[in-house]
Amino acid sequence: MKKYLLPTAALLCCILSYGQQNSTLSEVATLLFRNAKTNLTTAEKNQIATKLGFVLSGNRELPFAQDMESRAYPFNAIVYPTDLNKDGKQEIFVWFGNSYTSGSAGSSISLFIKNSGGAYIDHLGFPGLAPDVLTTVSKGYPDLLIGGPGLEFPVLRWNGRTYANFQSVRNEDYDKLKKTGVEAFVVKE
């Protein structure tokens, strides 16, 4: 009986340690989700914050930096919890950045979607403005139009695994599309 006591105690310590790590919101996650009404668990919020890789800048108004070396270029981030495919699981848009992190677009956009294994995966993660949601739908998810500088804008379509380039829209055709800002899809808890 004693030979099972030590491995059992070690396993219990690991489980308790894991639970403690995921029961406390990290500083980055606390600031990131401070204005977002979401049903994500503490562990899910920490997971998204970790995947974004932000560090604290030390600036109260612009609390994030891309990494420790770029703390002189702080930025803010806005979280949009949505349910794009209406399955009851939240997808999380994060709009963030500045010209240092995102070039002439001035901001970047990430879209975290929960996979079948329960992990949130970033399906965008590139410079652009908060997307417009189009009325066209593929495999349950609406097409996304990503704005930014230039004369053409990408339309991304869900292919069953990720959002991929579908087509481009010229600047003169942008206003002709039926679209809604992502803010209209924010989940209101």
VEXLO-250345 format. One line per 2 residues: number of its first residue (from 1); their letters; for each residue z, y, x negated of N, C-alpha, C. Coordinates in Angstrom, 2 decimals, always signed. Layout:
VEXLO-250345
NUM = A = Z Y X Z Y X Z Y X; ... .
//
This chain:
VEXLO-250345
1 = MK = +0.00 -1.19 -0.82 +0.00 +0.00 +0.00 +0.00 +1.26 -0.87; +0.72 +1.24 -2.00 +0.80 +2.41 -2.86 -0.56 +2.77 -3.47 .
3 = KY = -1.41 +1.75 -3.71 -2.71 +2.04 -4.33 -3.61 +2.87 -3.41; -3.35 +2.88 -2.10 -4.14 +3.68 -1.16 -3.54 +5.06 -0.93 .
5 = LL = -2.32 +5.25 -1.29 -1.62 +6.50 -1.05 -2.23 +7.66 -1.85; -2.47 +7.45 -3.13 -3.02 +8.51 -3.97 -4.42 +8.93 -3.54 .
7 = PT = -5.38 +8.00 -3.32 -6.71 +8.44 -2.86 -6.65 +9.13 -1.49; -5.80 +8.66 -0.62 -5.67 +9.27 +0.71 -5.12 +10.69 +0.58 .
9 = AA = -4.13 +10.88 -0.27 -3.55 +12.21 -0.48 -4.59 +13.15 -1.09; -5.38 +12.66 -2.04 -6.42 +13.48 -2.66 -7.47 +13.89 -1.63 .
11 = LL = -7.89 +12.96 -0.79 -8.86 +13.26 +0.26 -8.32 +14.30 +1.23; -7.07 +14.16 +1.61 -6.44 +15.11 +2.52 -6.39 +16.50 +1.90 .
13 = CC = -6.08 +16.60 +0.62 -6.05 +17.89 -0.07 -7.44 +18.53 -0.07; -8.47 +17.72 -0.33 -9.84 +18.25 -0.32 -10.22 +18.78 +1.05 .
15 = IL = -9.88 +18.04 +2.08 -10.20 +18.46 +3.45 -9.47 +19.75 +3.79; -8.21 +19.84 +3.46 -7.43 +21.05 +3.74 -7.96 +22.23 +2.94 .
17 = SY = -8.32 +22.00 +1.69 -8.88 +23.06 +0.85 -10.19 +23.56 +1.43; -11.07 +22.66 +1.85 -12.34 +23.04 +2.46 -12.10 +23.85 +3.72 .
19 = GQ = -11.17 +23.42 +4.53 -10.86 +24.14 +5.77 -10.33 +25.52 +5.50; -9.51 +25.68 +4.46 -8.98 +26.99 +4.13 -10.09 +27.91 +3.64 .
21 = QN = -11.01 +27.38 +2.83 -12.11 +28.20 +2.33 -12.97 +28.69 +3.48; -13.15 +27.90 +4.49 -14.03 +28.26 +5.59 -13.30 +28.89 +6.77 .
23 = ST = -11.99 +29.07 +6.65 -11.27 +29.72 +7.73 -11.05 +31.20 +7.44; -11.40 +31.63 +6.23 -11.24 +33.02 +5.84 -12.61 +33.63 +5.59 .
25 = LS = -12.86 +34.73 +6.25 -14.14 +35.42 +6.09 -14.16 +36.12 +4.73; -15.24 +35.92 +3.97 -15.36 +36.59 +2.67 -15.48 +38.10 +2.90 .
27 = EV = -15.24 +38.87 +1.84 -15.34 +40.33 +1.95 -16.75 +40.76 +2.34; -17.75 +40.13 +1.73 -19.14 +40.47 +2.05 -19.44 +40.12 +3.51 .
29 = AT = -19.04 +38.94 +3.95 -19.28 +38.53 +5.34 -18.54 +39.43 +6.32; -17.34 +39.85 +5.97 -16.57 +40.75 +6.83 -17.34 +42.04 +7.07 .
31 = LL = -17.85 +42.64 +6.00 -18.61 +43.89 +6.15 -19.96 +43.64 +6.81; -20.59 +42.55 +6.48 -21.91 +42.24 +7.02 -21.86 +42.08 +8.54 .
33 = FR = -20.86 +41.36 +9.05 -20.79 +41.05 +10.48 -19.85 +41.98 +11.24; -19.39 +43.07 +10.64 -18.37 +43.93 +11.27 -18.81 +44.51 +12.62 .
35 = NA = -20.09 +44.79 +12.80 -20.56 +45.38 +14.06 -21.40 +44.42 +14.90; -21.44 +43.17 +14.51 -22.26 +42.18 +15.22 -21.40 +41.36 +16.16 .
37 = KT = -21.84 +41.25 +17.39 -21.17 +40.39 +18.36 -21.88 +39.04 +18.31; -21.21 +38.07 +17.73 -21.83 +36.77 +17.51 -20.83 +35.65 +17.73 .
39 = NL = -21.33 +34.48 +18.08 -20.46 +33.32 +18.25 -20.47 +32.42 +17.01; -21.01 +32.91 +15.89 -21.01 +32.13 +14.67 -19.58 +31.88 +14.20 .
41 = TT = -19.38 +30.73 +13.59 -18.07 +30.41 +13.04 -17.89 +31.19 +11.73; -16.66 +31.21 +11.26 -16.37 +31.84 +9.98 -17.20 +31.19 +8.88 .
43 = AE = -17.29 +29.88 +8.88 -18.07 +29.16 +7.87 -19.55 +29.55 +7.93; -20.11 +29.70 +9.12 -21.52 +30.08 +9.26 -21.75 +31.50 +8.77 .
45 = KN = -20.85 +32.40 +9.09 -20.97 +33.78 +8.59 -20.90 +33.80 +7.06; -19.95 +33.06 +6.50 -19.83 +32.98 +5.04 -21.09 +32.37 +4.42 .
47 = QI = -21.67 +31.37 +5.09 -22.88 +30.71 +4.59 -24.03 +31.71 +4.51; -24.22 +32.51 +5.55 -25.30 +33.50 +5.57 -25.05 +34.56 +4.51 .
49 = AT = -23.82 +35.04 +4.41 -23.49 +36.05 +3.39 -23.76 +35.51 +1.99; -23.41 +34.27 +1.75 -23.64 +33.65 +0.44 -25.13 +33.52 +0.16 .
51 = KL = -25.91 +33.11 +1.15 -27.35 +32.94 +0.95 -28.05 +34.27 +0.70; -27.55 +35.35 +1.30 -28.13 +36.66 +1.03 -27.85 +37.09 -0.40 .
53 = GF = -26.71 +36.68 -0.94 -26.38 +36.99 -2.32 -25.90 +38.40 -2.58; -25.59 +39.15 -1.54 -25.11 +40.52 -1.72 -23.77 +40.52 -2.46 .
55 = VL = -23.53 +41.61 -3.19 -22.22 +41.88 -3.77 -21.75 +43.22 -3.22; -20.47 +43.49 -3.34 -19.94 +44.76 -2.87 -20.28 +45.85 -3.88 .
57 = SG = -20.75 +46.99 -3.36 -21.19 +48.09 -4.22 -20.04 +49.03 -4.60; -18.98 +49.03 -3.80 -17.91 +50.00 -4.00 -18.15 +51.30 -3.26 .
59 = NR = -19.26 +51.42 -2.56 -19.61 +52.61 -1.78 -19.26 +52.33 -0.32; -18.45 +53.18 +0.28 -17.97 +52.96 +1.64 -19.10 +52.98 +2.68 .
61 = EL = -20.04 +53.93 +2.56 -21.13 +54.05 +3.53 -22.25 +53.03 +3.29; -22.48 +52.70 +2.05 -23.53 +51.75 +1.66 -22.84 +50.63 +0.89 .
63 = PF = -22.26 +49.67 +1.60 -21.32 +48.73 +0.96 -21.92 +47.61 +0.12; -23.24 +47.42 +0.14 -23.81 +46.26 -0.53 -24.69 +46.64 -1.71 .
65 = AQ = -24.83 +45.70 -2.64 -25.78 +45.81 -3.74 -26.43 +44.44 -3.88; -27.60 +44.43 -4.50 -28.33 +43.19 -4.67 -27.62 +42.25 -5.65 .
67 = DM = -27.04 +42.83 -6.70 -26.29 +42.07 -7.69 -25.40 +43.05 -8.45; -24.60 +42.56 -9.35 -23.65 +43.41 -10.07 -24.36 +44.48 -10.90 .
69 = ES = -25.52 +44.17 -11.45 -26.25 +45.13 -12.28 -26.87 +46.26 -11.45; -27.04 +46.07 -10.16 -27.71 +47.08 -9.33 -26.73 +47.81 -8.40 .
71 = RA = -25.47 +47.85 -8.76 -24.48 +48.52 -7.91 -24.74 +50.03 -7.80; -25.52 +50.60 -8.68 -25.88 +52.02 -8.60 -26.91 +52.28 -7.50 .
73 = YP = -27.44 +51.22 -6.88 -28.45 +51.33 -5.83 -27.93 +50.66 -4.56; -26.88 +51.20 -3.96 -26.26 +50.54 -2.80 -27.12 +50.67 -1.54 .
75 = FN = -26.84 +49.80 -0.58 -27.55 +49.83 +0.69 -26.65 +49.31 +1.80; -27.10 +49.51 +3.01 -26.41 +49.01 +4.19 -27.21 +47.80 +4.72 .
77 = AI = -26.61 +47.07 +5.62 -27.29 +45.95 +6.27 -26.91 +45.94 +7.74; -27.87 +45.59 +8.58 -27.62 +45.50 +10.02 -27.92 +44.07 +10.45 .
79 = VY = -26.99 +43.47 +11.17 -27.14 +42.10 +11.66 -27.52 +42.13 +13.13; -28.56 +41.38 +13.48 -29.00 +41.24 +14.86 -28.89 +39.77 +15.26 .
81 = PT = -27.80 +39.38 +15.96 -27.74 +38.00 +16.48 -28.65 +37.89 +17.70; -29.57 +36.96 +17.68 -30.53 +36.80 +18.78 -30.57 +35.33 +19.20 .
83 = DL = -31.29 +35.07 +20.27 -31.60 +33.69 +20.66 -33.08 +33.68 +21.03; -33.92 +33.68 +20.01 -35.36 +33.82 +20.20 -35.97 +32.70 +21.03 .
85 = NK = -35.49 +31.48 +20.84 -36.09 +30.34 +21.56 -35.26 +29.90 +22.76; -34.22 +30.65 +23.07 -33.39 +30.44 +24.26 -32.80 +29.02 +24.33 .
87 = DG = -32.32 +28.53 +23.18 -31.70 +27.20 +23.13 -30.18 +27.27 +23.06; -29.61 +28.47 +23.11 -28.17 +28.63 +23.06 -27.61 +28.75 +21.65 .
89 = KQ = -28.44 +28.56 +20.63 -28.02 +28.71 +19.23 -28.57 +30.04 +18.72; -27.71 +30.80 +18.07 -28.13 +32.11 +17.62 -28.96 +32.06 +16.35 .
91 = EI = -30.03 +32.84 +16.36 -30.78 +33.14 +15.16 -30.28 +34.51 +14.70; -30.20 +34.71 +13.39 -29.61 +35.93 +12.85 -30.64 +36.67 +12.01 .
93 = FV = -31.03 +37.87 +12.48 -31.85 +38.78 +11.68 -30.89 +39.64 +10.86; -31.24 +39.87 +9.60 -30.50 +40.82 +8.76 -31.52 +41.78 +8.19 .
95 = WF = -31.34 +43.05 +8.51 -32.22 +44.12 +8.04 -31.44 +44.89 +6.99; -31.97 +45.02 +5.79 -31.18 +45.59 +4.69 -32.09 +46.19 +3.63 .
97 = GN = -31.47 +46.91 +2.72 -32.16 +47.30 +1.50 -32.45 +48.77 +1.36; -33.23 +49.05 +0.33 -33.66 +50.39 -0.04 -34.90 +50.23 -0.92 .
99 = SY = -35.39 +51.32 -1.49 -36.61 +51.21 -2.30 -36.37 +50.40 -3.58; -35.14 +50.33 -4.06 -34.85 +49.52 -5.24 -35.00 +48.03 -4.92 .
101 = TS = -34.48 +47.61 -3.77 -34.53 +46.18 -3.40 -35.84 +45.79 -2.73; -36.51 +46.78 -2.10 -37.61 +46.43 -1.20 -38.89 +47.22 -1.44 .
103 = GS = -38.97 +47.96 -2.52 -40.18 +48.70 -2.84 -40.52 +49.76 -1.82; -41.81 +50.00 -1.61 -42.24 +51.08 -0.73 -41.92 +50.82 +0.74 .
105 = AG = -41.63 +49.58 +1.12 -41.22 +49.31 +2.51 -39.87 +49.95 +2.79; -39.03 +50.07 +1.77 -37.73 +50.71 +1.93 -36.66 +49.83 +2.55 .
107 = SS = -37.03 +48.65 +3.00 -36.06 +47.71 +3.57 -36.66 +46.31 +3.53; -35.80 +45.33 +3.72 -36.22 +43.93 +3.78 -35.65 +43.31 +5.04 .
109 = IS = -36.23 +42.19 +5.43 -35.79 +41.49 +6.64 -35.63 +40.01 +6.33; -34.51 +39.46 +6.78 -34.25 +38.02 +6.70 -34.03 +37.50 +8.10 .
111 = LF = -34.41 +36.27 +8.33 -34.19 +35.61 +9.62 -33.60 +34.24 +9.35; -32.33 +34.07 +9.73 -31.65 +32.79 +9.54 -31.71 +31.99 +10.82 .
113 = IK = -32.26 +30.77 +10.71 -32.36 +29.84 +11.83 -31.62 +28.57 +11.43; -30.81 +28.06 +12.34 -30.04 +26.84 +12.07 -30.97 +25.63 +12.13 .
115 = NS = -30.93 +24.81 +11.07 -31.76 +23.61 +11.05 -31.04 +22.44 +11.71; -31.68 +21.30 +11.77 -31.10 +20.13 +12.45 -29.86 +19.61 +11.74 .
117 = GG = -29.70 +19.94 +10.44 -28.51 +19.54 +9.70 -27.35 +20.50 +9.85; -27.55 +21.58 +10.62 -26.48 +22.53 +10.87 -26.38 +23.67 +9.87 .
119 = AY = -27.32 +23.76 +8.93 -27.31 +24.83 +7.93 -28.25 +25.95 +8.37; -27.87 +27.19 +8.08 -28.73 +28.33 +8.35 -29.70 +28.51 +7.18 .
121 = ID = -30.99 +28.60 +7.48 -32.05 +28.74 +6.49 -32.75 +30.08 +6.72; -33.03 +30.82 +5.63 -33.74 +32.10 +5.73 -35.23 +31.83 +5.81 .
123 = HL = -35.86 +32.28 +6.90 -37.28 +32.05 +7.12 -38.14 +33.28 +6.85; -37.54 +34.38 +6.45 -38.34 +35.56 +6.09 -37.96 +35.96 +4.67 .
125 = GF = -37.00 +36.88 +4.50 -36.51 +37.24 +3.17 -37.51 +38.00 +2.32; -38.18 +39.00 +2.90 -39.13 +39.80 +2.14 -39.12 +41.23 +2.65 .
127 = PG = -39.71 +42.19 +1.90 -39.74 +43.58 +2.33 -40.48 +43.77 +3.65; -39.94 +44.63 +4.48 -40.56 +44.97 +5.76 -39.53 +45.63 +6.66 .
129 = LA = -40.00 +46.12 +7.77 -39.12 +46.74 +8.76 -38.62 +45.67 +9.72; -37.62 +46.04 +10.53 -37.14 +45.11 +11.56 -38.35 +44.73 +12.41 .
131 = PD = -38.54 +43.45 +12.67 -39.77 +43.01 +13.32 -39.86 +43.39 +14.79; -41.10 +43.43 +15.25 -41.36 +43.50 +16.69 -41.58 +42.08 +17.16 .
133 = VL = -41.07 +41.76 +18.33 -41.23 +40.44 +18.92 -42.40 +40.52 +19.90; -43.41 +39.68 +19.67 -44.60 +39.68 +20.52 -44.39 +38.76 +21.72 .
135 = TT = -45.22 +38.91 +22.73 -45.11 +38.08 +23.93 -45.70 +36.69 +23.72; -46.50 +36.50 +22.67 -47.07 +35.19 +22.40 -46.01 +34.28 +21.79 .
137 = VS = -46.04 +33.00 +22.17 -45.01 +32.04 +21.76 -45.68 +30.79 +21.18; -45.08 +30.24 +20.13 -45.55 +29.00 +19.53 -44.36 +28.07 +19.31 .
139 = KG = -44.42 +26.88 +19.89 -43.38 +25.87 +19.74 -41.99 +26.42 +20.07; -41.94 +27.28 +21.07 -40.67 +27.80 +21.57 -40.21 +29.12 +20.98 .
141 = YP = -40.81 +29.55 +19.88 -40.41 +30.81 +19.23 -41.51 +31.85 +19.39; -41.13 +33.11 +19.64 -42.14 +34.16 +19.76 -42.74 +34.52 +18.40 .
143 = DL = -43.96 +35.02 +18.42 -44.58 +35.54 +17.21 -43.86 +36.82 +16.80; -43.83 +37.09 +15.51 -43.16 +38.28 +14.97 -44.16 +39.15 +14.24 .
145 = LI = -44.10 +40.44 +14.49 -44.95 +41.42 +13.81 -44.05 +42.20 +12.86; -44.34 +42.15 +11.58 -43.52 +42.81 +10.57 -44.18 +44.11 +10.17 .
147 = GG = -43.53 +45.23 +10.46 -44.06 +46.53 +10.09 -43.71 +46.90 +8.67; -44.35 +47.96 +8.21 -44.09 +48.45 +6.86 -45.22 +49.39 +6.46 .
149 = PG = -45.23 +49.81 +5.21 -46.32 +50.68 +4.77 -47.62 +49.91 +4.67; -48.70 +50.62 +4.82 -50.01 +49.98 +4.68 -50.86 +50.13 +5.91 .
151 = LE = -52.02 +49.48 +5.87 -52.98 +49.59 +6.95 -53.06 +48.32 +7.79; -52.43 +47.25 +7.32 -52.39 +45.99 +8.06 -50.98 +45.43 +8.02 .
153 = FP = -50.61 +44.73 +9.11 -49.26 +44.19 +9.23 -49.35 +42.71 +9.57; -48.50 +41.90 +8.94 -48.56 +40.46 +9.21 -47.95 +40.08 +10.55 .
155 = VL = -48.60 +39.12 +11.20 -48.02 +38.47 +12.37 -47.63 +37.07 +11.91; -46.37 +36.72 +12.11 -45.87 +35.42 +11.71 -45.70 +34.54 +12.93 .
157 = RW = -46.06 +33.27 +12.80 -45.98 +32.32 +13.91 -45.14 +31.12 +13.47; -44.28 +30.65 +14.38 -43.46 +29.47 +14.13 -44.36 +28.23 +14.16 .
159 = NG = -44.30 +27.41 +13.11 -45.13 +26.21 +13.03 -44.33 +24.93 +13.29; -43.11 +25.07 +13.72 -42.25 +23.92 +13.96 -41.22 +23.73 +12.87 .
161 = RT = -41.46 +24.33 +11.71 -40.51 +24.25 +10.59 -40.11 +25.61 +10.06; -41.04 +26.57 +10.10 -40.77 +27.90 +9.56 -41.76 +28.90 +10.15 .
163 = YA = -41.48 +30.18 +9.95 -42.44 +31.22 +10.31 -43.44 +31.34 +9.18; -44.73 +31.29 +9.51 -45.80 +31.37 +8.51 -46.81 +32.42 +8.93 .
165 = NF = -47.57 +32.94 +7.96 -48.60 +33.93 +8.27 -49.58 +33.34 +9.27; -49.85 +34.11 +10.32 -50.77 +33.68 +11.36 -52.03 +34.55 +11.35 .
167 = QS = -51.81 +35.86 +11.34 -52.92 +36.80 +11.31 -52.39 +38.15 +10.88; -53.29 +39.09 +10.69 -52.91 +40.47 +10.38 -53.38 +41.37 +11.50 .
169 = VR = -52.65 +42.44 +11.69 -52.99 +43.43 +12.71 -53.27 +44.75 +11.99; -54.41 +45.33 +12.27 -54.75 +46.62 +11.67 -53.91 +47.72 +12.31 .
171 = NE = -53.69 +48.77 +11.56 -52.89 +49.90 +12.00 -53.37 +50.44 +13.35; -54.68 +50.54 +13.55 -55.22 +51.10 +14.79 -55.01 +50.17 +16.00 .
173 = DY = -54.75 +48.88 +15.76 -54.50 +47.94 +16.85 -53.02 +47.70 +17.14; -52.16 +48.24 +16.29 -50.72 +48.02 +16.39 -50.17 +48.42 +17.77 .
175 = DK = -50.53 +49.60 +18.24 -49.99 +50.11 +19.51 -50.56 +49.39 +20.73; -51.64 +48.65 +20.57 -52.24 +47.93 +21.69 -51.52 +46.61 +22.01 .
177 = LK = -50.71 +46.13 +21.09 -50.02 +44.84 +21.28 -48.84 +44.96 +22.24; -48.60 +43.91 +22.99 -47.41 +43.85 +23.85 -46.28 +43.33 +22.97 .
179 = KT = -45.30 +44.20 +22.72 -44.22 +43.85 +21.81 -42.93 +44.53 +22.22; -41.85 +43.99 +21.72 -40.52 +44.54 +21.96 -39.78 +44.53 +20.63 .
181 = GV = -38.98 +45.54 +20.38 -38.17 +45.57 +19.17 -37.15 +44.44 +19.20; -36.78 +43.96 +18.04 -35.82 +42.85 +17.94 -34.48 +43.21 +18.59 .
183 = EA = -34.18 +44.50 +18.65 -32.92 +44.95 +19.27 -32.80 +44.48 +20.72; -33.94 +44.35 +21.41 -33.94 +43.92 +22.80 -33.53 +42.45 +22.94 .
185 = FV = -33.59 +41.69 +21.85 -33.24 +40.26 +21.88 -31.83 +39.98 +21.38; -31.10 +41.05 +21.06 -29.74 +40.85 +20.56 -28.88 +40.24 +21.65 .
187 = VK = -28.15 +39.19 +21.27 -27.25 +38.49 +22.19 -26.07 +39.40 +22.49; -25.79 +39.56 +23.76 -24.64 +40.40 +24.17 -23.54 +39.47 +24.67 .
189 = E = -22.52 +39.36 +23.87 -21.40 +38.45 +24.18 -20.39 +39.17 +25.06 .
//
